[in-house]
Amino acid sequence: MQCTLLLTLLSERSKGAFHFSQAALPLLLSNIQQTPQYPPTLIFTGATASLKASALFASFATGKFALRALAQSLAREFGPKGVHVAHAIIDGVIDIERTKEWKVSDAPDAKISADAVSTFVTCASIRICRGMCGLEKSDWG
């Protein structure tokens, strides 16, 4: 892989999360007092590549590592202010419009339902107390 390709992919995969965070966090901070039992939550979806890289997946893993680092940093910065920041590892292709034409396998459940991801992340984040930092082991604080 060429360095320019790696840098381009890293930039593309981390800028979106960064810009979204900048836009969402002021709104989340303004809602802390409205629902103290359910803190405002910012959830990033990663993959196992966030934790360990595989051969031939350097660009993918680098982007996922960066996303996880952003989530950790934001959790440490905004957790004490009352905003819950989570990093959920979702391994597989999520069945959304953009992936409709992707052939994963012949199995009917080869792709992960977007509704199932939403339900998992919502249920998991509601059960996490204000003092915890993420869906991962809470060792970021």
SULJOTA-V773569 format. One line per field, one symbol per residue. ss: DSSP state (H for helix, E for strand, C for the rest). burial: 1 if it has 16 or more other ideal C-beta (glycine too) atoms within 10 Angstrom, else 0. Layout:
ss->???
burial->???
This chain:
ss->CCHHHHHHHHHHHHHHHHHHHHHHHHHHHHCCCCCCCCCCEEEEEECHHHCCCCCCCHHHHHHHHHHHHHHHHHHHHHHHHCCEEEEEECCCCEECHHHCCCCCCCCCCCCEEHHHHHHHHHHHHHCCCCCCCCCCCCCCC
burial->000000001100110010001000100100000000001101111110110010000110111111110111011001100011111110000010000000000000001100001000100010010001111100010
